Amino acid sequence: MLGPWLLYDVQQDPYQMRNLVEAASHLPIRDQLARELRSWYTRLDEPCLAGVEMARRCGRLEEVEQLLMEVRKLIGGNPKAVADLDDYLKQGGDRPNRRF
C-alpha cells in the first residue's frame, strides 16, 4: 500500500480538509479499519509490502528510481526535503504513519 493513511468525516468535512487519522477521537475507527485491511491481506495472501519493495518485486524499480531522480532535482534546494526523502527510502519506501 502506498501513501499515507487518510481518514475523513465526509459529512462534517465534505472537502476533506482535515485528516483525522491521528486524532484521538478517531483512533478506534482507524484501528478497526486497519484490522479489516490486514484481514483482507491475509485472506488474499498478499504480502503488503512497502512501496519501493513492491516496485522491486513487480519489476518497476527502474521507473521508480527515474522518478526519484526527478524528485531530487525538484527538491535539491531544500535540504530538509532531501533528508525526508532519504529517510523515506531508508524505510524501504514505507510511510511512518502506516499502522501495520
FITI-548314 format. One line per 10 residues: number of its first residue (from 1); for each residue x, y, z of C-alpha. Coordinates in Angstrom, 2 decimals, padded with zeros to 5 digits. Layout:
NUM> X:Y:Z | ...
// end
This chain:
1> 000.00:000.00:000.00 | 001.41:003.37:-000.97 | 000.95:006.70:000.59 | -000.15:007.95:003.96 | -003.34:006.89:005.68 | -006.30:009.19:005.21 | -009.46:009.32:007.30 | -012.10:011.98:006.74 | -015.55:012.67:008.11 | -017.16:013.48:004.78
11> -020.41:014.60:006.42 | -018.69:017.20:008.61 | -015.79:017.87:006.21 | -017.06:017.30:002.64 | -013.98:018.99:001.14 | -011.66:016.64:003.07 | -009.58:019.40:004.59 | -008.82:017.70:007.93 | -007.20:014.27:008.03 | -008.44:012.59:011.23
21> -006.20:009.53:011.11 | -004.13:010.71:014.09 | -006.99:012.34:016.01 | -007.53:010.66:019.40 | -011.28:010.73:018.82 | -010.88:008.57:015.71 | -008.29:006.04:016.87 | -010.88:003.27:017.40 | -012.19:003.70:013.84 | -008.68:003.79:012.39
31> -007.67:000.68:014.33 | -010.82:-001.17:013.24 | -010.15:-000.31:009.59 | -006.51:-001.40:009.96 | -007.64:-004.78:011.34 | -010.07:-005.23:008.44 | -007.41:-004.32:005.89 | -004.86:-006.65:007.49 | -007.50:-009.39:007.42 | -008.03:-008.88:003.67
41> -004.29:-009.02:003.03 | -004.14:-012.29:004.96 | -007.13:-013.82:003.15 | -005.75:-012.85:-000.24 | -002.23:-013.96:000.69 | -000.98:-010.51:-000.28 | 002.39:-009.56:001.23 | 001.51:-005.88:001.93 | 004.98:-004.62:001.08 | 006.42:-001.14:001.38
51> 006.32:000.98:-001.77 | 009.88:000.59:-003.02 | 009.97:-003.14:-002.24 | 006.66:-003.64:-004.10 | 008.10:-001.79:-007.13 | 011.18:-004.02:-006.98 | 009.11:-007.22:-006.93 | 006.88:-006.00:-009.76 | 009.89:-005.20:-011.94 | 009.20:-001.45:-011.84
61> 012.14:-000.34:-009.70 | 013.93:001.34:-012.63 | 010.90:003.57:-013.23 | 010.72:004.43:-009.54 | 014.42:005.30:-009.48 | 013.99:007.60:-012.50 | 011.08:009.32:-010.77 | 013.14:009.72:-007.61 | 015.92:011.36:-009.63 | 013.37:013.89:-010.93
71> 012.08:014.49:-007.42 | 015.63:015.08:-006.19 | 016.10:017.71:-008.92 | 012.91:019.47:-007.84 | 013.73:019.49:-004.14 | 017.51:019.84:-004.44 | 017.47:023.34:-002.97 | 015.59:022.20:000.12 | 017.88:020.22:002.46 | 015.01:019.19:004.76
81> 013.01:017.79:001.84 | 016.07:015.85:000.63 | 016.62:014.46:004.15 | 012.92:013.48:004.37 | 013.16:011.69:001.02 | 016.30:009.87:002.14 | 014.59:008.79:005.38 | 011.58:007.60:003.40 | 013.80:005.49:001.15 | 015.78:004.06:004.08
91> 012.45:002.73:005.37 | 012.01:000.94:002.06 | 009.51:003.46:000.74 | 007.19:002.93:003.67 | 005.26:005.70:005.37 | 005.90:006.37:009.04 | 002.18:006.65:009.85 | 001.34:003.24:008.44 | -000.33:001.17:011.14 | 000.54:-002.44:010.29
// end
